[in-house]
């Protein structure tokens, strides 16, 4: 089996001088998005609740020569979202791209979810995306 080689994002599109925020950007799909944006030339702020993972992700991007920062933030907390946006603008001078990737789902069957569990899912997945977009 041969491994598939992906075309570098910089050969597909130029995002030079663009500034991006990726919520939930420290691991998984979020990190892949952060990586491809940085690879295409964008400065990226990786936003995540996990300080350690967000710091590791930004350091990994920096090790490739990309411009990356991290901000720890729980997007379900509206006041924290405003602080995160202010920090991103302070570090990069503005925001051109927003990827609302942050999302959660408890590792339990739906039938075992409590009202509190459901409210947290709605707060992160729906209210969080709204809060970041309007800030």
The 8 nearest C-alpha neighbors of each residue, nearest first, counted from 0:
[[1, 2, 3, 4, 5, 6, 7, 31],
 [0, 2, 3, 4, 5, 6, 7, 8],
 [3, 1, 4, 0, 5, 6, 7, 31],
 [2, 4, 5, 1, 0, 6, 7, 8],
 [5, 3, 2, 6, 7, 1, 8, 0],
 [4, 6, 7, 3, 8, 2, 10, 11],
 [5, 7, 8, 4, 10, 11, 9, 3],
 [8, 6, 9, 10, 5, 11, 38, 39],
 [9, 7, 39, 11, 10, 38, 35, 12],
 [8, 10, 39, 7, 12, 11, 13, 38],
 [11, 9, 8, 7, 12, 6, 13, 39],
 [12, 10, 8, 9, 7, 13, 6, 39],
 [13, 11, 9, 10, 8, 39, 14, 40],
 [12, 14, 39, 15, 9, 40, 11, 10],
 [13, 15, 40, 41, 39, 17, 16, 12],
 [16, 14, 40, 17, 41, 13, 39, 42],
 [15, 17, 41, 14, 18, 40, 42, 13],
 [18, 16, 41, 14, 15, 95, 42, 19],
 [17, 19, 42, 94, 95, 41, 43, 96],
 [20, 18, 96, 43, 97, 94, 95, 42],
 [19, 21, 44, 97, 43, 98, 45, 96],
 [20, 22, 98, 24, 45, 46, 97, 99],
 [23, 21, 46, 101, 24, 100, 99, 47],
 [22, 24, 101, 47, 100, 29, 46, 25],
 [23, 25, 29, 30, 45, 21, 22, 46],
 [24, 26, 53, 30, 56, 52, 23, 29],
 [27, 25, 30, 29, 24, 28, 52, 23],
 [26, 28, 29, 30, 31, 25, 24, 23],
 [27, 29, 31, 30, 32, 26, 24, 100],
 [30, 28, 24, 32, 27, 31, 23, 26],
 [29, 31, 26, 24, 33, 25, 32, 27],
 [32, 30, 28, 34, 29, 33, 35, 27],
 [31, 33, 29, 35, 30, 34, 36, 28],
 [34, 32, 30, 36, 31, 35, 24, 37],
 [33, 35, 31, 37, 32, 36, 38, 30],
 [34, 36, 38, 32, 37, 33, 8, 39],
 [37, 35, 39, 33, 38, 34, 41, 32],
 [38, 36, 41, 40, 34, 39, 35, 65],
 [37, 39, 35, 40, 36, 8, 9, 34],
 [40, 38, 9, 8, 36, 14, 37, 13],
 [39, 41, 15, 14, 37, 38, 13, 36],
 [42, 40, 37, 17, 14, 18, 15, 36],
 [41, 43, 18, 66, 67, 37, 19, 17],
 [44, 42, 67, 19, 20, 41, 18, 45],
 [45, 43, 68, 20, 69, 67, 19, 46],
 [44, 46, 69, 24, 21, 68, 43, 53],
 [47, 45, 22, 70, 24, 71, 23, 69],
 [46, 48, 23, 71, 49, 72, 53, 22],
 [47, 49, 72, 73, 71, 50, 46, 23],
 [50, 48, 47, 52, 51, 53, 71, 25],
 [49, 51, 53, 71, 52, 48, 54, 47],
 [50, 52, 54, 53, 49, 55, 56, 71],
 [51, 53, 55, 54, 49, 25, 50, 56],
 [54, 52, 25, 56, 50, 55, 51, 69],
 [53, 55, 51, 57, 52, 56, 69, 50],
 [56, 54, 52, 58, 53, 57, 59, 51],
 [57, 55, 53, 59, 25, 58, 54, 52],
 [56, 58, 60, 67, 54, 59, 68, 55],
 [59, 57, 61, 55, 60, 56, 62, 54],
 [58, 60, 62, 56, 57, 61, 55, 63],
 [59, 61, 57, 63, 62, 65, 58, 67],
 [60, 62, 65, 58, 64, 63, 59, 66],
 [61, 63, 59, 60, 64, 58, 65, 57],
 [64, 62, 61, 60, 65, 59, 38, 58],
 [65, 63, 61, 62, 60, 66, 59, 38],
 [66, 64, 61, 60, 63, 37, 67, 38],
 [65, 67, 42, 61, 43, 64, 37, 68],
 [68, 66, 43, 57, 42, 44, 61, 65],
 [69, 67, 44, 57, 45, 43, 70, 66],
 [70, 68, 45, 44, 53, 46, 54, 57],
 [69, 71, 46, 72, 45, 83, 47, 44],
 [70, 72, 47, 48, 50, 46, 49, 69],
 [73, 71, 48, 47, 74, 46, 70, 79],
 [72, 74, 48, 75, 76, 79, 47, 71],
 [75, 73, 127, 76, 80, 72, 123, 77],
 [74, 76, 123, 127, 122, 73, 77, 126],
 [77, 75, 74, 79, 78, 73, 80, 127],
 [76, 78, 80, 79, 75, 130, 81, 74],
 [79, 77, 81, 80, 76, 82, 83, 74],
 [78, 80, 82, 76, 77, 81, 83, 72],
 [79, 81, 83, 77, 78, 82, 74, 84],
 [80, 82, 84, 78, 83, 79, 85, 134],
 [83, 81, 79, 85, 80, 84, 86, 78],
 [84, 82, 80, 86, 81, 85, 79, 87],
 [83, 85, 87, 81, 86, 82, 88, 80],
 [84, 86, 82, 88, 83, 87, 89, 81],
 [87, 85, 89, 83, 84, 88, 90, 82],
 [88, 86, 84, 90, 89, 85, 91, 83],
 [89, 87, 93, 92, 85, 91, 86, 90],
 [88, 90, 86, 87, 92, 91, 85, 93],
 [91, 89, 87, 88, 92, 86, 68, 93],
 [92, 90, 88, 93, 89, 87, 18, 42],
 [91, 93, 88, 89, 90, 94, 87, 18],
 [94, 92, 88, 91, 18, 95, 87, 89],
 [93, 95, 18, 19, 96, 88, 92, 20],
 [94, 96, 18, 17, 19, 93, 97, 20],
 [97, 95, 19, 94, 18, 20, 98, 17],
 [98, 96, 20, 19, 21, 99, 95, 94],
 [97, 99, 21, 100, 20, 22, 96, 19],
 [100, 98, 22, 128, 101, 97, 21, 131],
 [99, 101, 22, 23, 98, 29, 102, 21],
 [102, 100, 23, 22, 99, 124, 103, 123],
 [101, 103, 124, 123, 100, 104, 23, 120],
 [104, 102, 120, 124, 105, 123, 101, 119],
 [103, 105, 120, 106, 102, 107, 116, 117],
 [106, 104, 107, 103, 116, 112, 120, 108],
 [105, 107, 104, 108, 109, 103, 112, 111],
 [108, 106, 105, 111, 109, 112, 110, 104],
 [107, 109, 110, 111, 112, 106, 105, 104],
 [108, 110, 112, 111, 107, 105, 113, 106],
 [109, 111, 108, 112, 107, 113, 114, 117],
 [110, 112, 109, 108, 107, 113, 116, 105],
 [113, 111, 109, 110, 116, 117, 114, 108],
 [112, 114, 116, 115, 117, 111, 110, 118],
 [113, 115, 117, 116, 118, 112, 119, 111],
 [114, 116, 118, 113, 117, 119, 112, 120],
 [117, 115, 113, 119, 114, 118, 112, 120],
 [116, 118, 120, 114, 115, 119, 121, 113],
 [117, 119, 115, 121, 120, 116, 122, 114],
 [120, 118, 122, 116, 121, 117, 123, 115],
 [121, 119, 117, 123, 118, 122, 124, 103],
 [122, 120, 118, 125, 124, 119, 123, 117],
 [123, 121, 126, 119, 75, 120, 125, 127],
 [124, 122, 75, 127, 120, 121, 125, 126],
 [123, 125, 102, 121, 120, 127, 122, 128],
 [126, 124, 121, 128, 127, 123, 122, 129],
 [125, 127, 122, 129, 128, 123, 130, 124],
 [128, 126, 74, 123, 75, 130, 129, 125],
 [127, 129, 125, 131, 126, 130, 99, 132],
 [128, 130, 126, 132, 127, 131, 133, 125],
 [131, 129, 127, 133, 132, 128, 126, 77],
 [130, 132, 134, 128, 129, 133, 80, 127],
 [131, 133, 129, 130, 134, 128, 97, 99],
 [134, 132, 130, 131, 129, 128, 81, 80],
 [133, 131, 132, 130, 81, 84, 80, 129]]
